[in-house]
Structures are given as C-alpha cells and as structure tokens.
Amino acid sequence: MSTATKITAPEAFTPELNYLVKQTSKLVGSPTQKLSEITNSIELKQNTLPEGAYALHVKDNAIVIEASSGEGIFYGIQSLISLVSPTAFAKTQKAIALPTVEVEDAPRFGYRAFFLDIARNFQTKQELLRVLDLLALYKLNVLHLHFSDDEAWRVEIPSLPELTQVGPVRGFTTDNKKFLQSTLGSGPDTNTLASGHYSRQDFVEILRYATERHIQVIPEIESPGHARAAIKAMNARYEKYMKLGDSVKAKEFLLYDLQDTSNYMSVQFYNDNVMNVALPSVYSFVETVVKDLAAMYKEANAPLKTVHMGGDEVPAGVWEKSPAYLSLKEKEKSIQSTDDLWYYYFGRVNNILKARGLFLSGWEEAGLRKTMQDGGRKMIPNPDFVKEHFQVDVWNNVLGWGAEDLAYQLANSGYKVVLSCVSNQYFDMAYYKDFEEPGYYWGGYVDIDKPFYFVPFDYFKNSREDKFGNPLDKSIFIGKQRLTDYGKSNIVGIKGLLWAETLLSSDRMEYMLLPKLLGLAERAWSKDPDWATEKDSAKSAALYADAWSTFVNVVGKRELPRLNYYAGGFNYRIPSPGAKVENGKVYTNIQLPGFTIRYTVDGKEPTSTSNIYKEPISAQGTIKLRAFDGRGRGGRSAEVKN
C-alpha cells in the first residue's frame, strides 16, 4: 500500500470508498490517481454474501474486499486496517507492506453495542468522535448514548431550550433554578467536566460521523425515574411562564404534580427525580423530545429505529399522594395502584414511538410486572408488552442476588433481550480488588477476561467468582431458568457499559474502557469458541487456556501498540506487574505481554529509563516494578521487599 495504490468501487460503495481513502491517506499520504504511477490496487466489490459478512483477499499487488452491502465492505476495511503494522500509525509511511491473506468472516450478533454515560460526567464532542473511531475499528455497530439522568441533560432540544440552559450545568446552588447542584465530586464551579452539552449542530455532526462508520446511535431519554435534570429544567420553564402570566404554557411540559406530597427516596438519595406519569404534560414532553431528536437524525441522514426510554430504579412510595394519580385512578379503571402506572406509562410512550415507526427500548424493568408470591413481592416478565416488540437491556445478573437468570427469563418469555450484564460487561467496575484501582465493585470486578469468557447463551457456565472476587458457589444456579432454543432467538446481542459517576476526565474514561472493550468485541463478533461448548470441564479448561493465551498475545503485542497511535492514541490501562520472592530472588510477570517491565532497587518509582527486568532480581531491599508501553507511558508500580 502506497500513494501509488488505486482504490476503486461501484457507486453503491462510494461512502466506504471515501472512508478508505481517508484512512489510507493517514497512513501513506493521499493516493495518486495517475495511471502511469499505479503499482497496486484495492477493489471494493459487490457480491451476494450474507448481511454484514465480507471476504478479504490480499495478494501481492491487489487487494479485494467483497460484500453484499456497504456494512460488510466497511468491516472488511477494518480487517484490512488491522493487518497494518501497529507502529505504522505513528506517522505517515512511504509504503506499507501487508501479509497475503484470505479471510471470510461474518458477525455472530447483529447488535454489538457500547453504552456510554455522558450525563453523570461529560465527554466532549471530540472525545466522543474518537470513541466512535474505536468502536468502528473493532466492528461494534451500536452506541447507546445515555445523555440524560438525574445529574444532567446533555443534548440540545430546540423546542425545550431550558433542558440545556439548566440541565447540563452543575455547581454551587441552593435552589437548582439556574443550574443543578454539585454532585459526584464535581465541586462548586460550573466549568468542570461535570458541565457541558452538545448543541444541535454538534449532535448532527456526531450522528453523521457514526453513520459513516456504520454505527447506530441509540438516544436514551431516561424516564420516569432518573429524570431530575429534566424535571428541574421544566420547573424553570414553569416559573418563567408563570411570571409572564401564561399558566397554560407554564404547565405544558411540567413533569411533576405541584400538589404531590408523596415521600420516596431513590437509590442515589434523591426525593425529587421521578416524572409524574399521571400528568398529560409528561407525554407532551416525551413527544416533543422525540420529535426534535427525529429531526436531527433526519438531517444527519442517520438511522433512528428505537429510542431507549430508561425505566430503571423507580423507588417505592412514588406518586402515592399525588392528586394527579388519584384523579387518573378514578378515570382509568385499569389503574388500581401506583404499580399500574408503570404499565400505563410504557403503554402510552410506546404508542408515541410507534406513531413514528420506532420501537421501544428500555432497561429490564420495562418488561417486568410486579406481583405477589407466597406473601412477598416478585417481579415476573410482563405478558402485556411481549407482542409490542420491546427490546430490554438486562443488567441485573449480580451473582448471589437471586436474579442471575433474569435475562433468560425475559428472552424465554418473548422479549428481545440485549445482554448488558453487570457481572461481565459493566466497565465502570474496578479491574480487580485493590485500594488503588478506580471504579466500583458492587457488581463485581471486571477486567478484560470477564467480557472475554462471557458465554452469551450460557453465562452460568463460566461464572467463576462472586462480586467480591471469591470462588463462586455454583449452587446459586440451582432452579434457575436456562435459555431455551426459542429464547436464543430473542437474544439480539450484547453490550458493554461504562457509567460515568467516577469518570472525572477523558483519560479516566479511556482507562476504564480499554482494554476491556476488546474482550467485548471478541465475544460480540465471534461464534461460540470450542471451550464454551465443550461439556467436559477439564477439556474446556484446557481449550480456554489456549484461547486466552492467543487472545492476550494479540491484545498485548498488536492491538494495544496500535492504540498508542490510532485516532490520536488512547490512555488504555497498563497492568501492574505481579511479583514474588523465591529463594532470595524477585520474580515478576504481567497479565498482558508486550510491555517492558522496569525496576528500581532503592524504593524509588521506576521511570522509562530504569533497569529492564530480564531475569530474577537478586538485589536486597525494596524492589519496585512497573510496566511501560511503547511510548514510555507507565502503569501503576508493584512493590516487594527482598
């Protein structure tokens, strides 16, 4: 590949051709189209492969990528890029040699997703575009954008300007009227990463960028709970129009009942973060936001198939003393308690989306019904919405909490299920049990191995440790539902999730994301490996060990070195070395190969010029070891006394 490479494609693949030209220009400069200078070629060719599949042929002087659609061609381009030497991304080359290969490939799941919370802490447009480049490289095709929550609203909705006048800013306030109160360590100032939003123009640009990379962006309007930012913004709108004497306009999009005296407390200790779904104005709000979002997607020529309507963590006690609820209860005989408001809300919101040709996505609670069993409250799959084609993200499989099989229950019941399981795919969980490691651990510890060894159709099989990192008692799976063949047909894909409560910088976001994302990408794209289907546990373990060895060598020696430079370079986590003292010598190893381990013998922090570990260390005293990448960037050090 060089500037003398001719790139051709039929008209149907013009967007992919343009993308490929941009990528090759970054590597070898702008292609020369003078016929006299052409020495090799890349051809994008249309054929009849299944959707998303591609064939890649790299020969001595010609490269051919075949697919039936632009999507398949795009994935072939990503595989071509992965053949490029990682160091070639550091600067423009005169020419790049590629190995000759023959590849035929296709995705296992049509829905391969990454969820990013930008509500709790914000990420700039530039950073989000880099994340999209990353998703594209690893053939993930959905970005679930969590832009609204209690702590912020991040996307401009032109019809409701208060959402981004009040909703995206946090700082010191006593009334939350001009901006929201400081939380999650954001401090008293309003100019930190806790504050910020995307303008309409920004969001259209993001959608275009994603669409060029065959990534669908799913917007989430978090509701009816986790809606404090929207509620406070609409309160500000209410006060503005009341001062102008226009009570009708003031109440048009109001999200809470002014006379509601209900007492509740959310998991995050809010008592004012739930929309009152008995109010007609709530549905005016939802319809208006969806309308404005749809207009932005249309302008960007981006696909909009669904809107995620949230649905999680609505606390007990909500709405009970609301006059709006009591009035609705008198009119709607199907509403006997506040529990029934749940089905009322999602039924009405579903109709709003269906009117625009969209289907409803939500958290698992959107597909559940509250009932009683043996005198206790129980949640079961709600039969009412099965035929409405709801798509639910199931996060709760916390090992030991009792809902380990919830995803399989919902899929077996007919719901379309995205496996968004906390035990393996919540990237905001700390990598492992260590005081210095950032992140949560309420759902367990999640390192790159957790998404890698996740078995989508039987995740009981490879569940190995409880949420505290201890060996798992497999008896917790006794009596749990297994996935039926019918249920398997309802598993639409898997998702990695990165919540942002602790993400106070873009570097921290990238640290928590990488390299975990690579384990997710492997499992989302590839079919079940042999170790996942092998019934003999000893054989399965041996097969897994071989597969893991291959995977970490590719990650450590090719992919992370590539990410030193790709799209400007990423701040992935460099693992800390492990160390032990044996027979008076210090031995060390590391989780991922490809890093240089350096050490000091005087207790000082190792730098990029410290001694390289080549053999066991005999020196006495405090030995510190630290891994460095190809840029000289170091991870956290390990310490041992000899």
Backbone hydrogen bonds, N-H to C=O, Kabsch-Sander energy under -0.5 kcal/mol:
donor,donor_aa,acceptor,acceptor_aa,energy
3,T,94,K,-0.7
5,T,2,S,-1.4
6,K,4,A,-0.5
6,K,40,N,-2.4
8,T,42,I,-2.4
13,F,10,P,-1.8
14,T,11,E,-1.8
17,L,13,F,-2.6
18,N,14,T,-2.6
19,Y,15,P,-2.0
20,L,16,E,-2.6
21,V,17,L,-2.6
22,K,18,N,-1.9
23,Q,19,Y,-2.2
24,T,20,L,-2.8
25,S,21,V,-2.1
26,K,22,K,-1.3
27,L,23,Q,-0.9
28,V,24,T,-3.2
29,G,25,S,-1.7
32,T,3,T,-5.0
35,L,33,Q,-0.5
37,E,34,K,-2.0
38,I,34,K,-0.7
38,I,35,L,-0.9
39,T,4,A,-2.1
40,N,4,A,-1.2
41,S,61,N,-1.4
42,I,6,K,-3.1
43,E,63,I,-3.1
44,L,8,T,-2.6
45,K,43,E,-0.6
45,K,65,I,-3.3
47,N,67,A,-1.8
53,A,50,P,-2.0
54,Y,105,D,-2.3
55,A,66,E,-2.2
56,L,103,V,-2.8
57,H,64,V,-2.9
58,V,56,L,-0.5
58,V,101,V,-2.6
59,K,57,H,-0.6
59,K,62,A,-3.1
63,I,41,S,-2.3
64,V,57,H,-2.5
65,I,43,E,-2.7
66,E,55,A,-2.8
67,A,45,K,-1.8
73,I,69,S,-2.0
74,F,70,G,-2.5
75,Y,71,E,-2.0
76,G,72,G,-2.1
77,I,73,I,-2.2
78,Q,74,F,-1.9
79,S,75,Y,-2.0
80,L,76,G,-2.1
81,I,77,I,-2.5
82,S,78,Q,-1.9
83,L,79,S,-0.8
83,L,80,L,-1.0
84,V,80,L,-0.5
84,V,81,I,-1.2
88,A,85,S,-1.8
89,F,86,P,-1.4
90,A,87,T,-1.7
93,Q,27,L,-3.9
96,I,1,M,-3.0
101,V,58,V,-0.8
103,V,56,L,-2.8
105,D,54,Y,-2.4
108,R,525,W,-1.7
109,F,524,A,-1.4
111,Y,492,V,-0.9
112,R,110,G,-0.6
113,A,111,Y,-0.5
113,A,494,I,-2.5
114,F,142,V,-2.1
115,F,496,G,-3.2
116,L,144,H,-2.4
117,D,498,L,-2.2
118,I,116,L,-0.7
118,I,146,H,-2.0
119,A,146,H,-0.8
122,F,193,L,-2.3
128,L,124,T,-2.3
129,L,125,K,-2.3
130,R,126,Q,-1.5
131,V,127,E,-2.0
132,L,128,L,-2.1
133,D,129,L,-1.9
134,L,130,R,-1.9
135,L,131,V,-2.6
136,A,132,L,-2.4
137,L,133,D,-2.1
138,Y,134,L,-1.5
139,K,136,A,-1.7
140,L,135,L,-2.7
141,N,112,R,-1.4
142,V,112,R,-1.5
143,L,216,Q,-2.9
144,H,114,F,-2.6
144,H,142,V,-0.6
145,L,143,L,-0.8
145,L,218,I,-2.4
146,H,116,L,-2.3
146,H,144,H,-0.8
147,F,145,L,-1.4
149,D,152,A,-2.2
153,W,167,G,-0.8
154,R,147,F,-2.1
156,E,198,Y,-2.4
160,L,157,I,-2.2
163,L,160,L,-1.9
164,T,161,P,-1.1
165,Q,161,P,-0.5
165,Q,162,E,-0.5
166,V,162,E,-2.6
167,G,162,E,-1.1
169,V,166,V,-1.0
171,G,180,L,-2.1
172,F,188,P,-2.1
173,T,171,G,-0.5
180,L,166,V,-0.6
180,L,169,V,-2.8
182,S,171,G,-1.2
186,S,183,T,-1.3
195,S,192,T,-1.9
196,G,168,P,-1.8
198,Y,154,R,-3.7
199,S,197,H,-0.5
203,F,199,S,-2.7
204,V,200,R,-2.3
205,E,201,Q,-2.1
206,I,202,D,-2.5
207,L,203,F,-2.5
208,R,204,V,-2.4
209,Y,205,E,-2.4
210,A,206,I,-2.4
211,T,207,L,-2.6
212,E,208,R,-2.3
213,R,209,Y,-0.7
213,R,210,A,-0.9
214,H,211,T,-1.9
215,I,210,A,-2.4
216,Q,141,N,-2.8
216,Q,214,H,-0.5
218,I,143,L,-2.8
218,I,216,Q,-0.6
220,E,145,L,-1.5
221,I,219,P,-0.5
221,I,308,H,-2.7
222,E,220,E,-0.9
223,S,309,M,-0.7
227,A,273,N,-2.7
229,A,149,D,-1.1
231,I,227,A,-2.5
232,K,228,R,-2.9
233,A,229,A,-2.0
234,M,230,A,-2.4
235,N,231,I,-1.9
236,A,232,K,-2.0
237,R,233,A,-1.7
238,Y,234,M,-2.3
239,E,235,N,-2.5
240,K,236,A,-2.2
241,Y,237,R,-2.2
242,M,238,Y,-2.1
243,K,239,E,-2.0
244,L,240,K,-0.9
245,G,242,M,-1.2
246,D,241,Y,-2.8
247,S,245,G,-0.8
250,A,246,D,-1.9
251,K,247,S,-1.8
252,E,248,V,-0.5
252,E,249,K,-0.6
254,L,251,K,-0.9
258,L,256,Y,-0.6
260,D,257,D,-1.9
261,T,321,K,-1.0
266,S,270,Y,-2.9
269,F,266,S,-2.2
275,M,224,P,-3.1
276,N,255,L,-2.5
277,V,275,M,-1.1
279,L,276,N,-1.9
282,V,279,L,-1.2
283,Y,279,L,-0.6
283,Y,280,P,-0.8
284,S,280,P,-1.4
285,F,281,S,-2.1
286,V,282,V,-2.4
287,E,283,Y,-2.4
288,T,284,S,-2.0
289,V,285,F,-2.5
290,V,286,V,-2.6
291,K,287,E,-2.3
292,D,288,T,-2.3
293,L,289,V,-2.5
294,A,290,V,-2.8
295,A,291,K,-1.7
296,M,292,D,-1.7
297,Y,293,L,-2.3
298,K,294,A,-2.3
299,E,295,A,-2.2
300,A,296,M,-2.1
301,N,297,Y,-0.6
301,N,298,K,-1.0
302,A,297,Y,-2.7
307,V,359,F,-1.2
308,H,219,P,-2.5
309,M,307,V,-0.6
309,M,361,S,-3.1
311,G,223,S,-1.3
318,V,315,P,-1.1
320,E,317,G,-0.9
322,S,319,W,-1.9
326,L,322,S,-2.4
327,S,323,P,-2.5
328,L,324,A,-2.1
329,K,325,Y,-2.6
330,E,326,L,-1.2
331,K,327,S,-1.2
332,E,328,L,-3.3
333,K,331,K,-0.8
335,I,332,E,-1.7
336,Q,334,S,-0.9
340,D,337,S,-1.0
341,L,337,S,-0.5
341,L,338,T,-0.9
342,W,338,T,-0.6
342,W,339,D,-1.2
343,Y,339,D,-0.6
344,Y,340,D,-1.9
345,Y,341,L,-2.9
346,F,342,W,-2.2
347,G,343,Y,-1.9
348,R,344,Y,-2.1
349,V,345,Y,-2.8
350,N,346,F,-2.0
351,N,347,G,-1.6
352,I,348,R,-1.8
353,L,349,V,-2.1
354,K,350,N,-2.8
355,A,351,N,-1.8
356,R,353,L,-1.6
357,G,354,K,-2.0
358,L,353,L,-2.4
359,F,305,K,-2.0
361,S,307,V,-1.9
362,G,391,Q,-2.0
363,W,310,G,-2.7
364,E,393,D,-1.5
366,A,363,W,-2.5
367,G,364,E,-2.0
368,L,365,E,-1.6
369,R,380,I,-3.3
371,T,378,K,-2.7
373,Q,376,G,-3.1
376,G,373,Q,-1.9
378,K,371,T,-2.8
380,I,369,R,-2.4
382,N,367,G,-2.8
385,F,382,N,-0.9
386,V,383,P,-0.8
388,E,385,F,-1.1
389,H,386,V,-1.3
390,F,385,F,-0.9
391,Q,360,L,-2.3
392,V,416,K,-2.9
393,D,362,G,-2.6
394,V,392,V,-0.7
394,V,418,V,-2.0
395,W,393,D,-0.7
397,N,395,W,-1.5
400,G,398,V,-0.5
401,W,398,V,-2.1
406,L,403,A,-2.0
409,Q,405,D,-2.4
410,L,406,L,-2.4
411,A,407,A,-2.1
412,N,408,Y,-2.7
413,S,409,Q,-1.4
414,G,410,L,-0.6
414,G,411,A,-1.1
415,Y,410,L,-2.4
416,K,390,F,-1.6
417,V,415,Y,-0.5
417,V,490,N,-3.0
418,V,392,V,-2.7
419,L,417,V,-0.6
419,L,493,G,-2.5
420,S,394,V,-1.7
420,S,418,V,-1.0
422,V,395,W,-2.7
424,N,421,C,-1.0
425,Q,421,C,-2.8
426,Y,422,V,-1.0
427,F,425,Q,-1.0
427,F,497,L,-3.4
428,D,497,L,-0.6
429,M,426,Y,-1.6
430,A,440,Y,-3.7
434,D,432,Y,-1.1
437,E,434,D,-1.5
440,Y,428,D,-2.1
444,G,441,Y,-1.4
446,V,430,A,-2.0
447,D,445,Y,-0.5
450,K,447,D,-1.0
452,F,448,I,-1.2
453,Y,449,D,-2.9
454,F,451,P,-0.5
458,D,455,V,-1.6
461,K,458,D,-1.3
462,N,458,D,-0.5
463,S,460,F,-1.3
464,R,462,N,-0.7
466,D,470,N,-2.7
467,K,399,L,-0.6
469,G,466,D,-2.1
472,L,464,R,-2.1
474,K,472,L,-0.9
476,I,473,D,-1.7
477,F,474,K,-1.9
478,I,475,S,-1.7
480,K,477,F,-2.0
488,K,484,T,-2.4
489,S,485,D,-1.2
490,N,487,G,-1.5
491,I,488,K,-1.3
492,V,417,V,-2.0
492,V,490,N,-1.0
493,G,417,V,-0.9
494,I,111,Y,-1.2
495,K,419,L,-2.3
496,G,113,A,-2.1
497,L,425,Q,-3.2
498,L,115,F,-1.9
503,L,500,A,-1.2
504,L,502,T,-1.4
509,M,505,S,-1.7
510,E,506,S,-2.4
511,Y,507,D,-2.2
512,M,508,R,-2.2
513,L,509,M,-1.6
514,L,510,E,-2.5
517,L,513,L,-2.5
518,L,515,P,-1.6
519,G,515,P,-0.8
519,G,516,K,-1.0
520,L,516,K,-1.6
521,A,517,L,-2.6
522,E,518,L,-1.9
523,R,519,G,-1.8
524,A,520,L,-2.5
525,W,521,A,-1.9
526,S,522,E,-2.2
532,A,529,P,-1.1
533,T,529,P,-0.8
533,T,530,D,-0.8
534,E,530,D,-1.6
537,S,535,K,-0.6
540,S,536,D,-2.8
541,A,537,S,-2.3
542,A,538,A,-2.0
543,L,539,K,-2.6
544,Y,540,S,-2.6
545,A,541,A,-2.3
546,D,542,A,-1.8
547,A,543,L,-2.4
548,W,544,Y,-3.2
549,S,545,A,-2.0
550,T,546,D,-2.1
551,F,547,A,-2.5
552,V,548,W,-2.8
553,N,549,S,-1.6
554,V,550,T,-1.9
555,V,551,F,-2.7
556,G,552,V,-2.9
557,K,553,N,-2.1
558,R,554,V,-1.9
559,E,554,V,-2.2
560,L,555,V,-2.9
562,R,558,R,-1.7
563,L,559,E,-2.2
564,N,560,L,-0.7
564,N,561,P,-0.6
565,Y,562,R,-1.7
566,Y,562,R,-2.6
568,G,565,Y,-1.8
569,G,566,Y,-2.3
570,F,563,L,-2.7
572,Y,570,F,-1.4
573,R,514,L,-2.5
578,G,589,N,-2.7
580,K,587,Y,-2.1
582,E,580,K,-0.5
582,E,585,K,-2.9
585,K,582,E,-1.2
586,V,617,I,-2.6
587,Y,580,K,-3.0
587,Y,585,K,-0.6
589,N,578,G,-1.8
595,F,592,L,-0.6
596,T,628,F,-2.3
597,I,595,F,-0.6
598,R,596,T,-0.6
598,R,626,R,-2.9
599,Y,611,N,-2.3
600,T,624,K,-2.0
603,G,622,T,-1.3
610,S,607,T,-1.5
611,N,599,Y,-0.8
613,Y,597,I,-3.4
614,K,612,I,-0.5
617,I,586,V,-2.2
623,I,621,G,-0.7
623,I,640,V,-3.0
624,K,600,T,-1.9
624,K,622,T,-0.5
625,L,638,A,-2.8
626,R,598,R,-2.5
628,F,596,T,-2.2
629,D,633,R,-2.4
632,G,629,D,-1.8
635,G,627,A,-2.2
636,R,574,I,-0.6
638,A,625,L,-2.9
640,V,623,I,-2.4
642,N,621,G,-2.7
